């Protein structure tokens, strides 16, 4: 029986080791000298911009690790692209849980990977996320030098009243002025577009729509380029053997009368659906699973008490379960 449980544990854990394998996808890197090297990038579900990437020229090769200081650019074909950026990055918090009591203009100078959200014939839009906050950068052709789109959130505590904002939470929407300037420069600013910028939030969807309009990218092209790659969910079905050992305590009348334990081997089935947070990596999954199993108890034994005759005990058990799950593949 001990050997059986070891085997069962190995079967259960095997998928975990399989899912922990690397996720190499076709892509390429651009070296500091401007050379393009094609190969495979280990595509992970990055909650923040990666500090480094693993790259292979062929699947059989040993991976090499590259930091933002070592390459200009990398891309996973049809998925994501990142470019090198060396410059100032704001480090003030912009969530209500860490709001400061005054205007914070602190920054750090660092070399990082910026995620390419869009690169058009006039403007490019990038993003950078770390454990502090999410930031957006804009760049103009032809050099496409990134400049951070400014946004600050702070509590104007005991400061001189300015525009009625003393002792109030201040949303400093510098990014709106930056976008107004770009729209005016490229002669696309009208009343409707002005209202769109004024009501925009500091988020990917709103900023992408504004930059797309300045780049003259149509709605159909915008929708196509921002469609999630890969299926958002899949269905699964599985079959197994339900091994159920049925026994009774030694003090029970059943055991004292000569009854013995019984092991049942009957089929079990499960089916359901997996929803993926990122269809390309499938690292974080939300699963809805319905399973059904059956077991059967049969025991024929001679009674050890009067009337000392053969005795048969039997029973059936059916189990149906519904299990919502959150799965994260490390």
VOMARDO-882526 format. One record per residue: residue number from 1; residue in three letters; y negated, z negated, x of N, C-alpha, C, O in turn. Coordinates in steps of 0.02 Angstrom, whole numbers. Layout:
! VOMARDO-882526
   num   residu     n_py     n_pz     n_px    ca_py    ca_pz    ca_px     c_py     c_pz     c_px     o_py     o_pz     o_px
   NUM      ALA        Y        Z        X        Y        Z        X        Y        Z        X        Y        Z        X
...
This chain:
! VOMARDO-882526
   num   residu     n_py     n_pz     n_px    ca_py    ca_pz    ca_px     c_py     c_pz     c_px     o_py     o_pz     o_px
     1      UNK       60        0       41        0        0        0      -63        0       44     -113       32       26
     2      UNK      -61      -36      101     -118      -38      146     -133       32      172     -192       51      178
     3      UNK      -80       70      188      -90      138      212     -123      181      159     -165      223      174
     4      UNK     -104      170       96     -133      208       41     -208      196       36     -247      243       29
     5      UNK     -229      133       40     -300      117       34     -340      145       92     -398      165       83
     6      UNK     -311      146      153     -345      177      210     -355      252      198     -409      279      212
     7      UNK     -303      284      171     -309      355      157     -361      368      103     -400      415      108
     8      UNK     -361      326       51     -409      334       -3     -481      325       23     -526      362        3
     9      UNK     -491      277       67     -558      265       95     -581      325      135     -639      345      132
    10      UNK     -535      355      173     -553      414      213     -573      472      168     -621      507      184
    11      UNK     -538      481      113     -553      535       66     -622      524       35     -660      572       26
    12      UNK     -638      462       19     -703      446      -11     -760      456       39     -813      481       20
    13      UNK     -749      435      101     -803      438      151     -813      507      181     -866      522      208
    14      UNK     -761      549      178     -766      615      209     -825      656      185     -859      687      226
    15      UNK     -840      658      118     -899      696       97     -963      669      128    -1009      708      141
    16      UNK     -968      604      140    -1028      575      169    -1040      602      239    -1096      619      258
    17      UNK     -986      606      279     -992      633      347    -1008      708      344    -1045      733      386
    18      UNK     -980      743      296     -993      815      290    -1066      828      273    -1097      873      301
    19      UNK    -1093      788      226    -1162      797      204    -1212      776      258    -1270      796      255
    20      UNK    -1189      737      306    -1234      715      359    -1242      768      414    -1279      758      462
    21      UNK    -1206      825      407    -1211      877      457    -1280      908      457    -1318      901      409
    22      UNK    -1297      941      512    -1363      973      518    -1369     1030      468    -1319     1057      444
    23      UNK    -1431     1048      453    -1445     1099      403    -1484     1155      437    -1544     1165      423
    24      UNK    -1451     1192      481    -1485     1244      519    -1494     1307      476    -1447     1334      447
    25      UNK    -1557     1330      474    -1574     1390      435    -1606     1441      482    -1637     1423      531
    26      UNK    -1598     1506      466    -1629     1557      507    -1705     1548      510    -1737     1533      459
    27      UNK    -1733     1557      569    -1805     1549      577    -1826     1571      647    -1789     1606      682
    28      UNK    -1885     1549      667    -1909     1567      733    -1963     1518      756    -1991     1481      716
    29      UNK    -1976     1519      821    -2030     1480      849    -2075     1527      889    -2054     1581      910
    30      UNK    -2137     1506      899    -2184     1543      941    -2203     1497      998    -2229     1443      987
    31      UNK    -2191     1518     1059    -2203     1477     1118    -2278     1473     1132    -2318     1508     1102
    32      UNK    -2296     1429     1179    -2367     1421     1197    -2395     1485     1229    -2455     1496     1227
    33      UNK    -2351     1526     1257    -2373     1590     1287    -2375     1647     1236    -2393     1703     1252
    34      UNK    -2355     1632     1173    -2359     1682     1121    -2296     1721     1109    -2296     1769     1070
    35      UNK    -2241     1702     1141    -2178     1738     1132    -2142     1711     1069    -2140     1651     1057
    36      UNK    -2115     1757     1031    -2076     1739      971    -2002     1736      988    -1974     1784     1015
    37      UNK    -1971     1679      974    -1900     1670      987    -1865     1658      921    -1879     1609      887
    38      UNK    -1820     1702      903    -1784     1696      840    -1720     1655      849    -1690     1655      903
    39      UNK    -1701     1619      797    -1642     1577      800    -1634     1538      736    -1639     1565      681
    40      UNK    -1620     1473      743    -1606     1431      686    -1642     1364      693    -1640     1332      746
    41      UNK    -1675     1343      638    -1712     1280      638    -1675     1231      594    -1653     1247      539
    42      UNK    -1668     1169      618    -1637     1117      578    -1685     1096      524    -1733     1058      536
    43      UNK    -1673     1121      463    -1720     1112      407    -1704     1046      371    -1651     1039      341
    44      UNK    -1749      999      375    -1740      934      344    -1788      926      286    -1837      962      280
    45      UNK    -1774      876      245    -1818      861      189    -1872      813      214    -1867      753      207
    46      UNK    -1924      844      244    -1976      804      275    -2022      775      222    -2056      812      186
    47      UNK    -2025      708      218    -2072      676      173    -2142      675      204    -2192      669      168
    48      UNK    -2145      681      270    -2208      688      307    -2199      747      354    -2144      770      366
    49      UNK    -2254      771      382    -2249      826      429    -2207      805      489    -2215      749      515
    50      UNK    -2161      848      512    -2116      829      566    -2153      818      632    -2200      854      648
    51      UNK    -2129      769      670    -2156      757      737    -2122      801      789    -2147      811      845
    52      UNK    -2063      829      770    -2026      873      815    -1976      911      773    -1963      893      716
    53      UNK    -1948      964      802    -1896     1004      768    -1839     1017      816    -1849     1018      877
    54      UNK    -1780     1028      789    -1722     1048      828    -1711     1123      816    -1712     1147      760
    55      UNK    -1700     1160      871    -1696     1232      867    -1638     1257      909    -1623     1230      962
    56      UNK    -1604     1310      884    -1550     1344      920    -1562     1418      918    -1585     1444      867
    57      UNK    -1548     1452      973    -1553     1525      972    -1493     1556      937    -1498     1608      906
    58      UNK    -1434     1523      942    -1375     1541      903    -1345     1475      877    -1358     1422      904
    59      UNK    -1305     1481      825    -1274     1422      795    -1230     1385      845    -1225     1324      842
    60      UNK    -1198     1423      890    -1153     1392      938    -1189     1357      995    -1158     1316     1030
    61      UNK    -1253     1371     1004    -1290     1340     1060    -1304     1266     1047    -1300     1242      991
    62      UNK    -1319     1232     1101    -1342     1163     1096    -1415     1163     1074    -1455     1204     1098
    63      UNK    -1433     1117     1028    -1501     1118     1003    -1551     1095     1056    -1535     1055     1100
    64      UNK    -1612     1121     1049    -1668     1099     1090    -1722     1070     1045    -1733     1095      990
    65      UNK    -1753     1017     1068    -1804      984     1027    -1874     1004     1052    -1888     1003     1112
    66      UNK    -1917     1023     1004    -1985     1043     1020    -2035     1001      982    -2026      987      923
    67      UNK    -2087      980     1016    -2142      942      986    -2201      988      975    -2201     1044     1000
    68      UNK    -2253      966      938    -2311     1009      927    -2347     1028      992    -2382     1079      994
    69      UNK    -2339      989     1044    -2371     1005     1108    -2334     1060     1146    -2360     1086     1196
    70      UNK    -2274     1079     1122    -2232     1125     1160    -2226     1195     1128    -2207     1242     1162
    71      UNK    -2244     1202     1064    -2241     1267     1031    -2303     1275      987    -2332     1226      964
    72      UNK    -2320     1338      974    -2379     1352      932    -2361     1352      857    -2402     1334      815
    73      UNK    -2300     1371      842    -2284     1387      772    -2208     1385      764    -2171     1400      811
    74      UNK    -2185     1367      704    -2115     1378      687    -2109     1392      613    -2151     1371      573
    75      UNK    -2056     1427      595    -2047     1447      525    -1973     1446      508    -1931     1466      548
    76      UNK    -1957     1424      447    -1891     1432      418    -1896     1490      369    -1935     1486      321
    77      UNK    -1859     1543      380    -1867     1605      342    -1865     1592      267    -1817     1564      241
    78      UNK    -1918     1614      233    -1920     1609      161    -1930     1539      134    -1927     1529       73
    79      UNK    -1942     1490      178    -1949     1421      155    -2016     1391      174    -2062     1388      132
    80      UNK    -2024     1369      236    -2084     1335      258    -2105     1359      327    -2064     1383      366
    81      UNK    -2170     1352      341    -2197     1368      407    -2245     1314      428    -2278     1283      386
    82      UNK    -2249     1302      494    -2294     1252      522    -2328     1280      584    -2298     1317      623
    83      UNK    -2392     1262      593    -2429     1282      651    -2454     1221      690    -2462     1167      662
    84      UNK    -2465     1233      754    -2491     1179      796    -2565     1167      781    -2602     1214      768
    85      UNK    -2585     1104      783    -2655     1087      776    -2670     1029      824    -2634      979      826
    86      UNK    -2723     1037      863    -2745      984      908    -2818      969      892    -2862     1011      904
    87      UNK    -2831      910      865    -2900      894      846    -2903      829      807    -2854      792      804
    88      UNK    -2962      816      778    -2972      753      741    -2935      752      674    -2931      802      639
    89      UNK    -2909      693      658    -2874      682      594    -2900      616      565    -2898      564      599
    90      UNK    -2924      617      504    -2951      556      473    -2894      506      462    -2837      525      448
    91      UNK    -2911      441      469    -2859      389      462    -2881      335      412    -2852      280      411
    92      UNK    -2930      350      370    -2948      303      317    -2900      312      258    -2877      367      244
    93      UNK    -2885      257      224    -2839      258      167    -2875      283      105    -2935      270       95
    94      UNK    -2838      320       63    -2868      347        1    -2827      329      -61    -2834      362     -112
    95      UNK    -2785      278      -55    -2749      255     -115    -2777      187     -135    -2801      149      -93
    96      UNK    -2774      172     -199    -2806      111     -226    -2775       48     -198    -2806       -5     -200
    97      UNK    -2713       52     -172    -2681       -7     -145    -2709      -28      -78    -2699      -85      -56
    98      UNK    -2744       18      -43    -2772        3       23    -2847       18       26    -2874       29       80
    99      UNK    -2880       17      -30    -2950       37      -33    -2992      -10        9    -2985      -71        6
   100      UNK    -3038       19       49    -3081      -22       92    -3145      -41       55    -3161      -13        2
   101      UNK    -3181      -89       84    -3243     -114       52    -3305      -77       76    -3361      -95       58
   102      UNK    -3295      -26      116    -3352       13      141    -3328       82      161    -3268       94      165
   103      UNK    -3374      126      175    -3358      194      195    -3327      194      265    -3357      170      313
   104      UNK    -3267      222      270    -3229      222      333    -3226      293      360    -3197      337      328
   105      UNK    -3256      305      418    -3256      372      448    -3212      376      510    -3219      423      550
   106      UNK    -3167      328      518    -3125      327      577    -3076      386      579    -3057      413      527
   107      UNK    -3058      406      639    -3012      462      648    -2976      454      714    -2994      412      756
   108      UNK    -2924      493      723    -2889      496      787    -2883      569      807    -2882      614      765
   109      UNK    -2878      581      871    -2868      649      897    -2796      655      918    -2771      617      959
   110      UNK    -2762      705      890    -2689      711      901    -2668      783      896    -2703      825      867
   111      UNK    -2610      798      924    -2579      864      918    -2520      858      869    -2473      821      882
   112      UNK    -2524      895      814    -2474      888      760    -2455      957      733    -2486     1007      751
   113      UNK    -2404      957      690    -2387     1017      653    -2421     1014      584    -2413      965      548
   114      UNK    -2459     1065      567    -2487     1073      500    -2442     1119      459    -2421     1171      484
   115      UNK    -2428     1101      398    -2389     1143      354    -2432     1199      326    -2487     1186      300
   116      UNK    -2408     1261      330    -2445     1319      305    -2432     1325      230    -2376     1340      209
   117      UNK    -2484     1314      190    -2478     1322      118    -2495     1393       96    -2465     1421       51
   118      UNK    -2545     1422      130    -2563     1492      116    -2605     1518      174    -2646     1482      202
   119      UNK    -2593     1581      192    -2634     1614      242    -2653     1682      215    -2612     1728      213
   120      UNK    -2716     1689      195    -2739     1751      167    -2784     1789      215    -2790     1771      273
   121      UNK    -2815     1843      190    -2857     1885      233    -2925     1852      247    -2961     1875      291
   122      UNK    -2941     1799      210    -3005     1765      222    -2994     1692      242    -3024     1668      291
   123      UNK    -2952     1656      205    -2942     1584      217    -2869     1567      224    -2825     1602      199
   124      UNK    -2857     1512      259    -2790     1482      262    -2796     1410      240    -2847     1377      252
   125      UNK    -2744     1385      207    -2743     1316      184    -2682     1282      214    -2626     1308      210
   126      UNK    -2693     1223      244    -2639     1186      276    -2638     1115      248    -2687     1092      217
   127      UNK    -2582     1080      260    -2578     1009      240    -2547      969      296    -2507      994      336
   128      UNK    -2565      905      297    -2535      859      346    -2527      791      313    -2575      762      288
   129      UNK    -2465      767      311    -2449      703      280    -2416      657      331    -2372      678      369
   130      UNK    -2437      594      331    -2403      543      372    -2399      479      330    -2407      482      269
   131      UNK    -2388      422      362    -2380      360      325    -2447      333      299    -2449      284      263
   132      UNK    -2503      366      318    -2568      344      294    -2587      381      229    -2604      349      179
   133      UNK    -2585      447      232    -2605      486      173    -2589      560      182    -2565      581      235
   134      UNK    -2604      598      131    -2598      671      132    -2668      701      142    -2715      682      107
   135      UNK    -2674      747      190    -2738      780      203    -2729      855      197    -2674      882      205
   136      UNK    -2784      889      184    -2783      962      181    -2835      990      230    -2888      961      241
   137      UNK    -2817     1048      259    -2860     1081      308    -2872     1152      285    -2828     1184      256
   138      UNK    -2931     1177      300    -2948     1246      283    -2967     1282      347    -2993     1251      394
   139      UNK    -2956     1348      349    -2972     1387      409    -2993     1457      388    -2968     1484      339
   140      UNK    -3040     1486      426    -3066     1553      411    -3038     1603      461    -3026     1588      519
   141      UNK    -3028     1664      436    -3009     1719      481    -3070     1739      523    -3126     1727      501
   142      UNK    -3061     1768      581    -2996     1788      609    -2963     1735      651    -2903     1740      666
   143      UNK    -3000     1684      672    -2971     1634      718    -2927     1583      684    -2882     1555      715
   144      UNK    -2940     1570      620    -2902     1520      580    -2900     1452      616    -2846     1423      626
   145      UNK    -2959     1427      634    -2963     1361      664    -2969     1308      609    -3017     1310      571
   146      UNK    -2921     1262      603    -2920     1216      547    -2977     1165      549    -2995     1139      602
   147      UNK    -3005     1152      490    -3055     1099      480    -3032     1058      420    -3016     1086      368
   148      UNK    -3031      992      428    -3006      950      374    -3053      952      314    -3114      946      321
   149      UNK    -3024      959      255    -3062      953      193    -3073      879      179    -3025      841      172
   150      UNK    -3135      859      175    -3151      788      172    -3141      757      103    -3161      786       52
   151      UNK    -3111      699      102    -3105      659       41    -3098      586       61    -3056      568      101
   152      UNK    -3141      544       32    -3138      472       45    -3140      434      -21    -3170      456      -70
   153      UNK    -3106      377      -21    -3106      333      -79    -3118      262      -52    -3080      238      -11
   154      UNK    -3171      231      -76    -3186      163      -52    -3226      126     -105    -3252      155     -152
   155      UNK    -3230       60      -95    -3268       17     -140    -3334        1     -108    -3336      -28      -53
   156      UNK    -3388       19     -140    -3455       11     -112    -3478      -62     -122    -3521      -76     -164
   157      UNK    -3449     -107      -82    -3459     -179      -91    -3521     -203      -55    -3527     -195        6
   158      UNK    -3568     -233      -92    -3629     -263      -65    -3668     -214      -21    -3700     -234       28
   159      UNK    -3664     -151      -38    -3703     -101       -1    -3765      -84      -42    -3770     -100     -101
   160      UNK    -3811      -52       -9    -3872      -32      -44    -3854       17     -100    -3814       63      -90
   161      UNK    -3883        6     -158    -3868       49     -215    -3887      121     -200    -3943      135     -179
   162      UNK    -3840      166     -210    -3852      237     -199    -3824      276     -258    -3763      277     -269
   163      UNK    -3869      307     -295    -3847      344     -354    -3809      301     -403    -3763      324     -437
   164      UNK    -3828      238     -408    -3795      194     -456    -3725      175     -438    -3687      154     -482
   165      UNK    -3705      182     -373    -3637      169     -353    -3628      103     -316    -3576       93     -284
   166      UNK    -3677       59     -321    -3669       -7     -290    -3615      -46     -328    -3612      -44     -389
   167      UNK    -3573      -82     -290    -3518     -121     -320    -3474      -77     -364    -3454      -97     -419
   168      UNK    -3459      -17     -340    -3418       29     -380    -3371       66     -333    -3383       71     -273
   169      UNK    -3318       93     -362    -3271      134     -323    -3301      203     -315    -3321      235     -363
   170      UNK    -3304      226     -253    -3336      290     -237    -3283      341     -220    -3241      330     -176
   171      UNK    -3285      398     -254    -3245      457     -236    -3291      506     -200    -3332      538     -231
   172      UNK    -3283      511     -135    -3325      554      -95    -3291      622      -88    -3248      631      -45
   173      UNK    -3310      669     -130    -3276      733     -135    -3309      785      -90    -3335      836     -114
   174      UNK    -3309      773      -25    -3339      820       22    -3304      888       18    -3337      940       29
   175      UNK    -3240      889        2    -3203      952        0    -3233     1001      -51    -3228     1061      -42
   176      UNK    -3264      974     -104    -3294     1019     -154    -3352     1058     -123    -3358     1118     -134
   177      UNK    -3394     1023      -85    -3450     1058      -53    -3424     1110       -3    -3453     1164        3
   178      UNK    -3371     1093       32    -3342     1141       80    -3316     1203       44    -3325     1259       68
   179      UNK    -3284     1193      -14    -3258     1250      -51    -3313     1290      -84    -3309     1351      -88
   180      UNK    -3366     1256     -107    -3424     1292     -134    -3452     1339      -81    -3468     1397      -95
   181      UNK    -3459     1313      -19    -3487     1353       35    -3443     1415       49    -3469     1469       61
   182      UNK    -3377     1406       49    -3331     1461       61    -3336     1513        5    -3338     1573       18
   183      UNK    -3336     1490      -57    -3339     1535     -115    -3404     1574     -114    -3405     1634     -131
   184      UNK    -3459     1541      -96    -3524     1574      -93    -3526     1625      -36    -3554     1679      -43
   185      UNK    -3496     1607       21    -3496     1651       79    -3459     1716       64    -3480     1770       84
   186      UNK    -3403     1710       27    -3363     1770       13    -3378     1799      -55    -3340     1840      -81
   187      UNK    -3435     1778      -85    -3463     1808     -146    -3414     1809     -205    -3407     1860     -239
   188      UNK    -3382     1754     -216    -3337     1748     -273    -3359     1691     -320    -3325     1675     -368
   189      UNK    -3415     1659     -304    -3438     1602     -343    -3475     1624     -405    -3529     1654     -401
   190      UNK    -3446     1608     -463    -3480     1618     -527    -3476     1552     -566    -3451     1502     -540
   191      UNK    -3501     1552     -628    -3503     1491     -667    -3433     1462     -679    -3422     1402     -673
   192      UNK    -3385     1506     -696    -3317     1482     -710    -3285     1453     -647    -3253     1401     -649
   193      UNK    -3295     1488     -591    -3265     1464     -529    -3298     1399     -506    -3265     1355     -478
   194      UNK    -3363     1393     -518    -3398     1332     -501    -3370     1272     -540    -3360     1218     -512
   195      UNK    -3358     1283     -604    -3328     1230     -645    -3258     1212     -622    -3238     1154     -623
   196      UNK    -3220     1264     -601    -3152     1251     -576    -3154     1207     -514    -3113     1161     -508
   197      UNK    -3200     1221     -469    -3205     1180     -407    -3228     1110     -425    -3202     1061     -396
   198      UNK    -3276     1104     -471    -3302     1038     -489    -3250      993     -522    -3254      932     -517
   199      UNK    -3201     1024     -555    -3149      985     -589    -3084      983     -549    -3033      959     -574
   200      UNK    -3085     1009     -488    -3024     1010     -448    -3010      941     -419    -3056      903     -403
   201      UNK    -2947      926     -411    -2925      865     -377    -2907      880     -305    -2897      937     -285
   202      UNK    -2901      827     -266    -2881      835     -196    -2805      836     -194    -2773      789     -173
   203      UNK    -2777      893     -217    -2705      901     -219    -2687      974     -206    -2729     1018     -209
   204      UNK    -2624      984     -191    -2600     1050     -170    -2612     1103     -223    -2639     1157     -207
   205      UNK    -2594     1091     -285    -2599     1142     -337    -2671     1165     -348    -2684     1225     -349
   206      UNK    -2717     1117     -356    -2787     1135     -369    -2818     1173     -310    -2852     1223     -319
   207      UNK    -2806     1148     -250    -2835     1180     -191    -2805     1250     -178    -2841     1295     -158
   208      UNK    -2740     1257     -191    -2709     1323     -181    -2738     1374     -229    -2748     1432     -211
   209      UNK    -2751     1354     -291    -2779     1401     -339    -2849     1424     -319    -2867     1482     -327
   210      UNK    -2888     1377     -292    -2956     1395     -270    -2954     1441     -210    -2988     1492     -209
   211      UNK    -2913     1424     -160    -2908     1467     -100    -2879     1535     -118    -2900     1586      -90
   212      UNK    -2832     1537     -165    -2803     1601     -186    -2856     1646     -217    -2856     1707     -207
   213      UNK    -2902     1617     -255    -2955     1657     -287    -3002     1685     -234    -3024     1742     -239
   214      UNK    -3018     1645     -183    -3061     1670     -129    -3026     1725      -89    -3057     1772      -66
   215      UNK    -2959     1718      -82    -2919     1769      -46    -2902     1828      -90    -2868     1875      -67
   216      UNK    -2924     1828     -153    -2909     1882     -201    -2834     1891     -210    -2809     1948     -213
   217      UNK    -2798     1836     -214    -2726     1838     -227    -2716     1831     -303    -2739     1783     -333
   218      UNK    -2681     1879     -332    -2673     1880     -405    -2629     1823     -428    -2593     1792     -388
   219      UNK    -2632     1808     -493    -2592     1754     -520    -2518     1767     -512    -2480     1721     -498
   220      UNK    -2496     1829     -521    -2425     1845     -515    -2401     1835     -443    -2347     1809     -431
   221      UNK    -2443     1856     -395    -2424     1845     -324    -2425     1771     -306    -2383     1747     -268
   222      UNK    -2474     1735     -335    -2477     1662     -323    -2415     1628     -351    -2384     1587     -317
   223      UNK    -2396     1645     -413    -2337     1615     -443    -2274     1631     -403    -2230     1589     -396
   224      UNK    -2270     1693     -378    -2211     1714     -340    -2205     1675     -275    -2151     1654     -257
   225      UNK    -2261     1667     -239    -2259     1633     -174    -2250     1558     -180    -2230     1526     -132
   226      UNK    -2264     1530     -239    -2258     1458     -248    -2199     1438     -292    -2194     1381     -315
   227      UNK    -2153     1485     -302    -2092     1469     -338    -2043     1433     -292    -2035     1453     -234
   228      UNK    -2012     1381     -318    -1964     1343     -278    -1906     1388     -258    -1877     1423     -300
   229      UNK    -1889     1387     -193    -1835     1429     -167    -1767     1396     -181    -1757     1337     -165
   230      UNK    -1722     1434     -211    -1655     1407     -224    -1650     1375     -292    -1701     1359     -323
   231      UNK    -1588     1366     -317    -1578     1335     -384    -1600     1262     -384    -1589     1226     -336
   232      UNK    -1632     1242     -439    -1656     1173     -444    -1600     1125     -463    -1607     1064     -456
   233      UNK    -1543     1152     -488    -1488     1110     -507    -1423     1150     -503    -1424     1211     -499
   234      UNK    -1367     1114     -504    -1302     1147     -509    -1254     1103     -547    -1264     1043     -554
   235      UNK    -1201     1134     -572    -1150     1098     -609    -1089     1087     -565    -1078     1125     -517
   236      UNK    -1052     1036     -580     -991     1024     -541     -937      998     -588     -950      971     -641
   237      UNK     -875     1008     -566     -817      982     -602     -766      960     -551     -758      993     -499
   238      UNK     -732      907     -564     -683      882     -516     -621      855     -551     -624      835     -609
   239      UNK     -566      856     -515     -503      829     -540     -474      781     -489     -484      789     -429
   240      UNK     -440      730     -513     -413      679     -468     -351      647     -500     -333      662     -557
   241      UNK     -320      603     -463     -264      564     -488     -289      492     -498     -314      461     -451
   242      UNK     -282      467     -557     -302      398     -572     -242      352     -559     -193      353     -596
   243      UNK     -247      313     -506     -193      267     -487     -211      197     -512     -260      167     -488
   244      UNK     -173      172     -559     -190      109     -591     -130       62     -586      -77       75     -614
   245      UNK     -139        6     -551      -87      -44     -545      -98      -99     -596     -150     -132     -595
   246      UNK      -51     -108     -640      -57     -157     -694       -8     -214     -681       52     -203     -674
   247      UNK      -33     -274     -677        9     -333     -665      -18     -392     -704      -72     -389     -733
   248      UNK       20     -446     -704        1     -506     -740        8     -566     -693       49     -563     -647
   249      UNK      -29     -619     -703      -23     -679     -660       46     -711     -666       79     -706     -717
   250      UNK       65     -744     -611      132     -774     -609      142     -826     -664      199     -839     -684
   251      UNK       88     -857     -687       94     -909     -738      100     -882     -809      110     -920     -856
   252      UNK       95     -815     -817       97     -786     -884      168     -787     -911      217     -787     -873
   253      UNK      173     -787     -976      239     -785    -1010      275     -721     -992      337     -720     -986
   254      UNK      237     -665     -985      267     -600     -968      306     -604     -903      363     -581     -900
   255      UNK      276     -632     -850      311     -636     -785      368     -687     -788      421     -675     -760
   256      UNK      357     -742     -822      410     -793     -827      470     -768     -866      526     -792     -856
   257      UNK      459     -719     -911      515     -691     -949      549     -633     -912      597     -604     -938
   258      UNK      525     -617     -851      557     -565     -812      517     -501     -804      541     -453     -774
   259      UNK      456     -498     -832      415     -438     -828      391     -424     -758      379     -470     -719
   260      UNK      383     -361     -742      362     -339     -675      298     -297     -681      279     -273     -734
   261      UNK      265     -288     -623      205     -246     -621      224     -173     -626      282     -154     -617
   262      UNK      173     -132     -641      185      -61     -651      126      -21     -624       68      -39     -635
   263      UNK      140       35     -589       87       78     -564       90      144     -600      142      176     -605
   264      UNK       31      166     -625       26      228     -663       -9      281     -622      -59      267     -589
   265      UNK       17      342     -624      -12      399     -590      -26      453     -642       19      490     -661
   266      UNK      -89      459     -665     -107      507     -717     -173      542     -697     -211      515     -657
   267      UNK     -186      600     -726     -245      638     -706     -311      606     -729     -313      569     -778
   268      UNK     -364      622     -692     -432      603     -709     -477      663     -696     -465      701     -649
   269      UNK     -528      672     -737     -574      728     -729     -646      702     -731     -660      650     -761
   270      UNK     -690      740     -700     -761      724     -703     -801      789     -701     -779      838     -671
   271      UNK     -858      788     -732     -902      846     -729     -974      821     -742     -984      767     -770
   272      UNK    -1022      862     -720    -1091      842     -728    -1138      891     -697    -1121      949     -686
   273      UNK    -1199      868     -682    -1251      911     -655    -1290      873     -601    -1302      813     -607
   274      UNK    -1308      909     -548    -1350      883     -494    -1419      915     -497    -1424      976     -501
   275      UNK    -1472      874     -495    -1540      899     -490    -1566      885     -420    -1558      829     -395
   276      UNK    -1597      935     -388    -1619      928     -318    -1694      919     -314    -1733      957     -343
   277      UNK    -1715      868     -276    -1786      859     -263    -1813      918     -223    -1868      943     -236
   278      UNK    -1774      941     -173    -1791     1001     -135    -1729     1045     -134    -1681     1030      -99
   279      UNK    -1729     1100     -172    -1669     1142     -177    -1646     1171     -110    -1589     1191     -104
   280      UNK    -1691     1174      -61    -1673     1205        3    -1632     1158       47    -1589     1180       85
   281      UNK    -1645     1092       42    -1610     1045       85    -1558     1004       47    -1508      983       76
   282      UNK    -1569      993      -18    -1523      955      -60    -1509      885      -33    -1455      858      -42
   283      UNK    -1558      857        1    -1548      791       30    -1553      736      -23    -1512      689      -22
   284      UNK    -1601      741      -67    -1609      692     -121    -1586      725     -186    -1612      777     -206
   285      UNK    -1537      693     -219    -1509      721     -280    -1509      670     -336    -1501      610     -324
   286      UNK    -1518      694     -397    -1511      653     -457    -1451      680     -495    -1451      738     -517
   287      UNK    -1400      639     -504    -1337      662     -533    -1324      628     -600    -1334      568     -608
   288      UNK    -1302      668     -649    -1277      643     -713    -1203      662     -716    -1186      721     -717
   289      UNK    -1160      612     -719    -1088      624     -715    -1051      592     -773    -1062      534     -789
   290      UNK    -1008      631     -804     -965      607     -858     -893      613     -834     -871      666     -812
   291      UNK     -855      558     -838     -786      559     -814     -740      529     -865     -760      487     -906
   292      UNK     -677      551     -863     -625      526     -908     -562      515     -868     -543      557     -827
   293      UNK     -528      460     -881     -466      443     -845     -417      412     -894     -436      383     -945
   294      UNK     -353      418     -877     -299      390     -920     -249      353     -876     -235      374     -820
   295      UNK     -224      299     -902     -170      262     -869     -120      240     -921     -135      235     -981
   296      UNK      -59      228     -897       -5      212     -944       39      158     -914       57      159     -855
   297      UNK       57      110     -955       99       54     -934      167       59     -968      171       60    -1030
   298      UNK      220       61     -928      288       61     -954      332       16     -911      334       23     -850
   299      UNK      365      -30     -943      409      -76     -906      470      -92     -947      464     -115    -1004
   300      UNK      528      -81     -919      592      -97     -952      628     -148     -907      644     -133     -850
   301      UNK      641     -207     -934      671     -260     -894      715     -305     -939      703     -309     -999
   302      UNK      764     -338     -909      806     -385     -947      770     -452     -953      744     -478     -904
   303      UNK      768     -479    -1012      738     -544    -1022      778     -597     -984      839     -599     -986
   304      UNK      740     -640     -950      773     -695     -914      779     -758     -956      803     -810     -934
   305      UNK      758     -751    -1018      765     -806    -1066      802     -780    -1127      811     -719    -1134
   306      UNK      824     -823    -1169      860     -803    -1230      816     -757    -1271      757     -771    -1281
   307      UNK      844     -701    -1296      915     -685    -1304      945     -643    -1248      998     -614    -1257
   308      UNK      912     -639    -1188      940     -606    -1129      959     -533    -1143     1014     -511    -1125
   309      UNK      915     -497    -1174      928     -427    -1190      877     -383    -1155      825     -408    -1134
   310      UNK      890     -317    -1147      839     -272    -1119      776     -271    -1161      779     -272    -1223
   311      UNK      719     -271    -1127      655     -274    -1163      608     -221    -1135      604     -212    -1074
   312      UNK      571     -186    -1179      526     -133    -1159      455     -151    -1178      441     -168    -1236
   313      UNK      409     -147    -1128      337     -159    -1141      300      -96    -1120      313      -69    -1066
   314      UNK      253      -72    -1161      216      -11    -1144      146      -13    -1175      132      -52    -1221
   315      UNK      103       29    -1147       35       33    -1173       -3       90    -1139       14      110    -1084
   316      UNK      -53      116    -1172      -94      171    -1146     -167      147    -1141     -191      108    -1183
   317      UNK     -203      172    -1090     -273      157    -1082     -311      220    -1064     -292      257    -1018
   318      UNK     -365      233    -1101     -408      290    -1087     -479      265    -1074     -505      224    -1112
   319      UNK     -509      290    -1022     -575      268    -1002     -622      328     -997     -607      378     -965
   320      UNK     -679      323    -1030     -732      373    -1026     -795      338    -1001     -815      287    -1029
   321      UNK     -826      366     -950     -886      334     -921     -940      386     -909     -927      444     -894
   322      UNK    -1002      363     -914    -1061      404     -899    -1100      369     -845    -1119      311     -852
   323      UNK    -1113      404     -789    -1144      372     -731    -1203      412     -706    -1193      463     -672
   324      UNK    -1266      392     -720    -1323      422     -685    -1327      394     -614    -1318      334     -604
   325      UNK    -1341      438     -566    -1339      418     -496    -1398      449     -458    -1423      502     -475
   326      UNK    -1419      414     -405    -1466      441     -356    -1429      445     -290    -1405      395     -264
   327      UNK    -1425      506     -262    -1387      518     -200    -1435      540     -146    -1474      586     -155
   328      UNK    -1433      506      -89    -1474      525      -31    -1428      536       29    -1392      490       49
   329      UNK    -1429      596       56    -1386      613      112    -1421      599      179    -1468      633      198
   330      UNK    -1397      548      214    -1428      530      277    -1405      577      332    -1426      569      390
